[in-house]
Amino acid sequence: MSNDQSPIILAFSGGLDTSFCVPWLKETYKRDVITATVDTGGIDAQAAVALEDRAKALGAIEHVLVDCKADFFDTVITHLIAGNVLRGQAYPLCVGAERGLQAARLAELARDRGATTVAHGCTAAGNDQVRFEVALRTLNPGLEILAPVRDNSWVREEQLKYLAEHELPLPAQGSDYSINRGLWGITIGGQETLTSENSIPEDAWVLSANAFSDPAEPSQHTLEFSAGVAVALDGESLAPVTLIEKLESLAGRYGIGRGIHLGDTVLGTKGRVAFEAPAAIALISTHRELEKLVLSAQQMRVKDSIAATYGDLVHEGKQLDLVCADIEAFLRSSQRRVTGTVKFSLRPGNLFIEGVASPHSLLAATKGVYGESAGEWTAADALGYARILSLPGSLQTRASGSE
């Protein structure tokens, strides 16, 4: 045991793993523990008070709540929207994309409190252990990182027994499903997601339960974008975080953004998780349609290719790597003309885009009418273009000797 007496900064969610870590770290290392919750969405005022009360009851000398919702949008979500990032063509990185930002705030707190050690409650089986540690080591290679649950292979029953023996409060029990909630959506894990055959039951969904058995009436809406950022919903100007929260409530009751993602984990295995991301899916769907109107084919093609790489890097916790800053610079540049209005309707399970308008419309810029009349070219130009375009194929046929 070292002589280091600086406090240990513990990433704290209030669940069993992090609740167990507070007294265990104190007892094992004979050092104070400061718990820290970096709020990137999903924590209301009541939950914030409960988190602090729990942390103090478990023995933390201080609990710190850092509101990072706006930072999360500015540093992460805005790029996920600009890139229309969907892993497996379905999953909008509801949970996990915030880990780099959370690690950054933990590293800053460690510096401010003179701490040399940061701890987390991740297990050996999930993605977050890698995301946290990659980000923390990138930010401060000298930080000591502790993962008591993972490194000691503690199981749930052992943790509950430890807390009970020390007469410490136990976290709420009874749910068969683990739920992680943030600004960009919700993930839900349960027995059904451990295999690939079945969905979770209807009552396990958080935002969209009964969306199909008790359907909401169809409705029509608009989203306004300025330089790639949604700035108004149904004509009401809103800050990004507020707009996402309102859109989540609006689209969630229609079952928009409900899905089960089957894909590759950071560790290289396959994993499966249910998710609800009504705001993310609504924003990405409408944003992508606006881009189709204002960006060239080459811009879209290049952007799609590097956005996929960006999504992979964020998924792996590598968003602090300098290559991500390079990609973000490209994405920001690509959004200069992504300004306009998208009209869409909502029905249970369906978001239908009815129309899109922009002052930078490439469709409106041409004098031609698609399928009807030529504009900047003549019939003779079109004939010559078709002949030249067919030339590589003609030469291949001739070279094969089959002409």
C-alpha positions as CSV (number, residue, x, y, z in Angstrom):
1,M,0.0,0.0,0.0
2,S,1.4,3.4,-1.0
3,N,1.6,6.4,1.3
4,D,-0.6,8.4,-1.1
5,Q,-3.3,10.1,1.0
6,S,-5.0,12.1,-1.8
7,P,-8.7,11.4,-2.2
8,I,-9.9,8.8,-4.8
9,I,-12.3,10.3,-7.4
10,L,-15.0,7.7,-8.1
11,A,-17.3,7.9,-11.1
12,F,-20.6,7.4,-9.4
13,S,-24.0,6.3,-10.9
14,G,-25.7,5.2,-7.7
15,G,-26.1,1.6,-8.9
16,L,-24.8,-1.5,-7.1
17,D,-21.3,-1.5,-8.5
18,T,-20.5,2.1,-7.7
19,S,-22.3,2.0,-4.4
20,F,-20.1,-1.0,-3.4
21,C,-17.0,0.8,-4.5
22,V,-17.3,3.7,-2.1
23,P,-16.9,1.8,1.2
24,W,-14.6,-0.8,-0.3
25,L,-12.2,1.8,-1.6
26,K,-12.2,3.6,1.7
27,E,-11.5,0.4,3.6
28,T,-9.0,-1.0,1.3
29,Y,-6.9,2.0,0.5
30,K,-7.5,4.0,3.7
31,R,-8.2,7.1,1.7
32,D,-11.1,9.5,1.3
33,V,-13.5,9.0,-1.6
34,I,-15.1,11.8,-3.6
35,T,-17.9,10.6,-5.7
36,A,-18.6,12.4,-9.0
37,T,-21.6,12.2,-11.3
38,V,-21.2,13.8,-14.8
39,D,-24.7,14.6,-15.9
40,T,-25.0,14.1,-19.7
41,G,-28.8,13.7,-19.5
42,G,-31.4,11.7,-17.6
43,I,-30.9,13.1,-14.1
44,D,-33.6,15.3,-12.8
45,A,-33.5,17.4,-9.6
46,Q,-34.9,14.6,-7.5
47,A,-32.5,12.1,-8.8
48,A,-29.6,14.5,-8.2
49,V,-30.5,14.9,-4.5
50,A,-30.9,11.1,-4.2
51,L,-27.5,10.5,-5.7
52,E,-25.8,12.9,-3.2
53,D,-27.6,11.5,-0.2
54,R,-26.7,7.9,-1.2
55,A,-23.0,8.9,-1.8
56,K,-22.8,10.5,1.6
57,A,-24.5,7.6,3.3
58,L,-22.0,5.2,1.8
59,G,-19.1,7.2,3.2
60,A,-18.1,9.7,0.5
61,I,-16.6,12.9,1.9
62,E,-18.0,14.9,-1.0
63,H,-20.3,14.4,-3.9
64,V,-19.9,16.4,-7.1
65,L,-22.6,16.7,-9.8
66,V,-21.3,18.2,-13.0
67,D,-23.9,19.4,-15.5
68,C,-22.5,18.6,-18.9
69,K,-25.6,18.3,-21.1
70,A,-24.8,21.4,-23.1
71,D,-21.2,20.4,-23.4
72,F,-22.3,16.9,-24.5
73,F,-24.3,18.4,-27.3
74,D,-21.5,20.9,-28.4
75,T,-18.6,18.4,-28.3
76,V,-20.2,15.1,-29.3
77,I,-23.9,15.1,-30.3
78,T,-23.5,17.9,-32.9
79,H,-20.9,15.8,-34.7
80,L,-23.0,12.6,-34.5
81,I,-25.9,14.6,-36.2
82,A,-23.5,16.1,-38.8
83,G,-22.3,12.6,-39.6
84,N,-25.7,11.0,-39.4
85,V,-24.0,8.4,-37.3
86,L,-25.9,5.1,-36.9
87,R,-24.0,2.0,-36.0
88,G,-25.3,-1.0,-37.9
89,Q,-27.5,1.4,-39.8
90,A,-29.7,1.5,-36.8
91,Y,-28.1,2.5,-33.4
92,P,-27.4,6.2,-32.8
93,L,-24.8,5.6,-29.9
94,C,-27.5,6.4,-27.3
95,V,-25.1,5.5,-24.4
96,G,-21.4,5.3,-24.6
97,A,-20.7,8.4,-26.7
98,E,-20.6,10.5,-23.5
99,R,-17.8,8.5,-21.8
100,G,-15.0,10.6,-23.3
101,L,-16.5,13.8,-22.0
102,Q,-17.2,12.2,-18.6
103,A,-13.6,11.0,-18.3
104,A,-12.4,14.5,-19.1
105,R,-14.5,16.0,-16.3
106,L,-13.2,13.3,-13.9
107,A,-9.6,14.1,-14.9
108,E,-10.3,17.8,-14.3
109,L,-11.8,17.1,-10.9
110,A,-8.8,14.9,-9.9
111,R,-6.5,17.8,-10.8
112,D,-8.6,20.3,-8.9
113,R,-8.7,18.1,-5.8
114,G,-5.1,17.1,-6.0
115,A,-6.1,13.5,-6.5
116,T,-3.8,10.9,-8.2
117,T,-6.4,8.2,-8.6
118,V,-9.7,7.8,-10.4
119,A,-11.9,4.8,-10.0
120,H,-14.9,3.4,-11.8
121,G,-17.4,0.5,-11.2
122,C,-17.2,-1.1,-14.7
123,T,-17.1,-4.9,-15.0
124,A,-14.8,-6.9,-17.3
125,A,-17.6,-7.7,-19.7
126,G,-18.7,-4.3,-21.0
127,N,-17.5,-1.5,-23.3
128,D,-17.4,1.2,-20.7
129,Q,-14.3,-0.1,-19.0
130,V,-12.3,0.4,-22.2
131,R,-13.9,3.8,-23.0
132,F,-13.2,5.3,-19.6
133,E,-9.6,4.0,-19.4
134,V,-8.7,5.0,-23.0
135,A,-10.0,8.5,-22.4
136,L,-8.4,8.9,-18.9
137,R,-5.0,7.7,-20.1
138,T,-5.2,9.9,-23.1
139,L,-5.9,12.9,-20.9
140,N,-3.5,12.1,-18.1
141,P,-1.2,9.2,-18.6
142,G,0.0,9.5,-15.0
143,L,-3.4,8.9,-13.4
144,E,-3.8,5.7,-11.4
145,I,-7.0,4.0,-12.5
146,L,-8.8,1.6,-10.2
147,A,-11.7,-0.8,-11.3
148,P,-12.5,-2.8,-8.1
149,V,-15.4,-4.8,-9.5
150,R,-13.6,-5.8,-12.6
151,D,-10.1,-6.4,-11.1
152,N,-11.4,-8.4,-8.2
153,S,-14.2,-10.2,-10.1
154,W,-16.8,-9.2,-7.5
155,V,-20.2,-10.7,-8.3
156,R,-23.6,-9.1,-7.4
157,E,-24.2,-11.4,-4.4
158,E,-20.9,-10.6,-2.9
159,Q,-21.4,-6.9,-3.2
160,L,-24.8,-7.0,-1.6
161,K,-23.5,-9.1,1.2
162,Y,-20.6,-6.6,1.8
163,L,-23.0,-3.6,2.0
164,A,-25.4,-5.5,4.3
165,E,-22.6,-6.6,6.7
166,H,-21.4,-2.9,6.9
167,E,-25.0,-1.8,7.5
168,L,-24.9,0.5,4.4
169,P,-27.8,1.4,2.2
170,L,-28.6,-1.1,-0.6
171,P,-29.5,0.2,-4.1
172,A,-33.1,-0.4,-5.3
173,Q,-33.6,-4.0,-6.3
174,G,-36.3,-5.9,-8.2
175,S,-35.9,-4.8,-11.9
176,D,-35.0,-7.5,-14.3
177,Y,-33.7,-4.9,-16.7
178,S,-30.7,-2.6,-16.6
179,I,-31.5,0.9,-17.9
180,N,-29.0,3.6,-18.9
181,R,-30.4,6.9,-19.8
182,G,-28.8,10.0,-21.3
183,L,-29.6,13.0,-23.5
184,W,-29.2,11.0,-26.7
185,G,-31.4,8.1,-25.6
186,I,-31.9,5.0,-23.5
187,T,-30.4,1.5,-23.6
188,I,-32.2,-1.5,-22.0
189,G,-30.5,-4.8,-21.2
190,G,-32.2,-7.9,-20.0
191,Q,-32.3,-11.7,-20.3
192,E,-33.6,-11.4,-23.8
193,T,-30.7,-9.3,-25.1
194,L,-28.2,-11.9,-23.9
195,T,-29.2,-14.0,-27.0
196,S,-30.3,-13.0,-30.5
197,E,-33.8,-14.6,-30.8
198,N,-36.3,-12.4,-28.9
199,S,-37.3,-8.9,-28.1
200,I,-37.8,-7.5,-24.6
201,P,-41.4,-7.4,-23.4
202,E,-43.6,-4.4,-24.1
203,D,-43.7,-3.2,-20.5
204,A,-39.8,-3.1,-20.4
205,W,-39.7,-0.2,-22.8
206,V,-39.3,3.2,-21.0
207,L,-40.4,5.9,-23.5
208,S,-42.5,3.9,-25.9
209,A,-44.4,1.4,-23.9
210,N,-47.9,0.8,-25.4
211,A,-47.1,3.0,-28.4
212,F,-48.8,0.4,-30.6
213,S,-51.5,-1.0,-28.3
214,D,-52.6,2.5,-27.4
215,P,-51.6,4.6,-30.4
216,A,-51.3,8.3,-30.5
217,E,-53.1,10.3,-33.2
218,P,-51.0,11.2,-36.2
219,S,-49.4,14.6,-36.1
220,Q,-47.4,17.0,-38.3
221,H,-44.3,18.9,-37.3
222,T,-41.4,21.0,-38.5
223,L,-37.7,21.2,-37.6
224,E,-35.6,24.1,-38.6
225,F,-31.8,23.8,-39.0
226,S,-29.1,26.4,-39.1
227,A,-25.7,25.3,-40.3
228,G,-26.5,21.7,-39.4
229,V,-27.9,22.5,-35.9
230,A,-31.6,22.1,-35.1
231,V,-32.7,25.5,-33.7
232,A,-36.5,25.3,-33.7
233,L,-39.3,22.7,-33.3
234,D,-42.7,23.6,-34.7
235,G,-41.7,27.2,-35.0
236,E,-40.5,27.6,-31.4
237,S,-36.8,28.5,-31.1
238,L,-35.1,26.3,-28.5
239,A,-31.7,25.7,-27.1
240,P,-30.3,22.3,-28.4
241,V,-30.7,20.4,-25.1
242,T,-34.3,21.6,-24.6
243,L,-35.1,20.8,-28.2
244,I,-33.8,17.3,-27.8
245,E,-35.7,16.8,-24.6
246,K,-39.0,18.0,-26.2
247,L,-38.5,16.0,-29.3
248,E,-37.8,12.9,-27.2
249,S,-41.1,13.3,-25.4
250,L,-43.0,14.0,-28.6
251,A,-41.6,11.2,-30.8
252,G,-41.2,8.7,-28.0
253,R,-45.0,8.2,-27.6
254,Y,-45.1,7.1,-31.3
255,G,-42.4,4.4,-30.8
256,I,-40.0,6.3,-33.0
257,G,-36.4,5.3,-32.3
258,R,-37.2,2.0,-30.7
259,G,-34.9,-0.9,-31.7
260,I,-32.6,-3.6,-30.7
261,H,-29.0,-3.3,-31.8
262,L,-26.8,-6.3,-32.6
263,G,-23.2,-5.4,-33.3
264,D,-19.6,-5.6,-32.3
265,T,-18.4,-4.7,-28.9
266,V,-15.2,-2.8,-28.1
267,L,-13.8,-6.2,-27.0
268,G,-14.4,-7.8,-30.3
269,T,-17.4,-10.0,-29.3
270,K,-20.9,-9.6,-30.5
271,G,-23.4,-7.8,-28.2
272,R,-27.1,-6.9,-28.2
273,V,-29.0,-4.2,-26.5
274,A,-32.5,-2.7,-26.8
275,F,-32.6,1.1,-27.2
276,E,-35.0,4.0,-27.4
277,A,-33.8,7.1,-29.2
278,P,-36.7,9.1,-30.5
279,A,-34.9,12.5,-30.6
280,A,-31.8,11.0,-32.1
281,I,-33.6,9.2,-34.9
282,A,-35.9,12.1,-35.6
283,L,-33.0,14.6,-35.8
284,I,-30.7,12.3,-37.9
285,S,-33.6,11.4,-40.3
286,T,-34.6,15.0,-40.9
287,H,-31.0,16.3,-41.0
288,R,-30.0,13.7,-43.6
289,E,-33.0,14.7,-45.8
290,L,-32.0,18.4,-45.6
291,E,-28.4,17.4,-46.6
292,K,-29.6,15.6,-49.7
293,L,-31.1,18.9,-50.8
294,V,-28.0,21.1,-50.2
295,L,-24.9,19.0,-50.5
296,S,-23.3,17.6,-53.6
297,A,-23.0,13.9,-54.3
298,Q,-19.3,14.1,-53.6
299,Q,-19.7,15.9,-50.3
300,M,-22.2,13.2,-49.2
301,R,-20.0,10.3,-50.3
302,V,-16.9,11.6,-48.6
303,K,-18.8,12.6,-45.4
304,D,-20.5,9.2,-45.1
305,S,-17.2,7.4,-45.3
306,I,-15.4,9.4,-42.6
307,A,-18.5,9.6,-40.4
308,A,-18.6,5.8,-40.2
309,T,-15.0,5.9,-39.0
310,Y,-15.9,8.7,-36.5
311,G,-18.7,6.6,-35.1
312,D,-16.4,3.6,-34.6
313,L,-13.8,5.8,-32.8
314,V,-16.5,7.3,-30.5
315,H,-17.9,3.8,-29.8
316,E,-14.4,2.7,-28.8
317,G,-13.8,5.7,-26.5
318,K,-11.2,7.2,-28.8
319,Q,-12.9,10.5,-29.4
320,L,-10.0,12.4,-27.8
321,D,-7.6,11.0,-30.4
322,L,-6.4,13.9,-32.7
323,V,-7.9,12.2,-35.7
324,C,-11.4,12.8,-34.3
325,A,-10.6,16.5,-34.2
326,D,-9.6,16.3,-37.8
327,I,-12.9,14.6,-38.7
328,E,-14.9,17.1,-36.7
329,A,-13.3,19.9,-38.6
330,F,-14.5,18.4,-41.9
331,L,-18.0,17.7,-40.5
332,R,-18.3,21.4,-39.3
333,S,-17.2,22.6,-42.7
334,S,-19.7,20.3,-44.4
335,Q,-22.6,21.9,-42.5
336,R,-22.2,25.5,-43.7
337,R,-25.1,25.3,-46.1
338,V,-27.2,22.8,-44.1
339,T,-29.9,25.4,-43.3
340,G,-33.6,25.0,-43.9
341,T,-36.9,23.5,-42.7
342,V,-38.0,19.9,-42.7
343,K,-41.7,19.0,-42.5
344,F,-42.5,15.6,-41.1
345,S,-45.4,13.6,-39.8
346,L,-45.5,11.1,-36.9
347,R,-47.6,7.9,-36.8
348,P,-47.0,4.9,-34.5
349,G,-43.7,3.4,-35.6
350,N,-43.3,5.8,-38.5
351,L,-41.6,9.1,-39.1
352,F,-42.5,10.3,-42.6
353,I,-40.7,13.3,-44.1
354,E,-43.1,15.3,-46.2
355,G,-40.9,18.0,-47.5
356,V,-37.8,20.0,-47.2
357,A,-36.8,23.6,-48.1
358,S,-33.6,25.6,-48.0
359,P,-32.2,28.8,-49.3
360,H,-29.2,26.7,-50.5
361,S,-31.3,24.2,-52.4
362,L,-29.4,22.6,-55.3
363,L,-32.7,21.3,-56.7
364,A,-34.0,24.9,-57.0
365,A,-30.7,26.1,-58.4
366,T,-31.0,24.3,-61.8
367,K,-33.0,25.6,-64.7
368,G,-33.9,22.1,-65.7
369,V,-36.9,20.0,-64.4
370,Y,-36.0,16.4,-63.6
371,G,-37.5,14.0,-66.1
372,E,-39.3,16.9,-67.9
373,S,-37.0,19.4,-69.6
374,A,-33.3,20.2,-70.0
375,G,-31.9,23.3,-68.4
376,E,-28.2,24.2,-68.6
377,W,-27.7,21.7,-71.4
378,T,-29.1,20.8,-74.8
379,A,-30.4,17.6,-76.3
380,A,-27.1,17.4,-78.3
381,D,-25.1,17.8,-75.0
382,A,-27.0,15.0,-73.5
383,L,-26.4,12.7,-76.5
384,G,-22.7,13.5,-76.4
385,Y,-22.5,12.9,-72.7
386,A,-24.2,9.5,-72.9
387,R,-21.7,8.5,-75.6
388,I,-18.7,9.5,-73.7
389,L,-20.0,7.9,-70.5
390,S,-20.4,4.6,-72.3
391,L,-16.9,4.7,-73.7
392,P,-15.1,2.7,-70.9
393,G,-17.7,-0.1,-71.2
394,S,-17.4,-0.1,-75.0
395,L,-13.7,-0.4,-74.9
396,Q,-13.9,-3.2,-72.4
397,T,-16.2,-5.1,-74.7
398,R,-13.9,-4.5,-77.7
399,A,-10.8,-5.6,-75.7
400,S,-12.5,-8.8,-74.7
401,G,-12.8,-9.7,-78.4
402,S,-16.6,-10.3,-78.1
403,E,-17.5,-7.4,-80.3
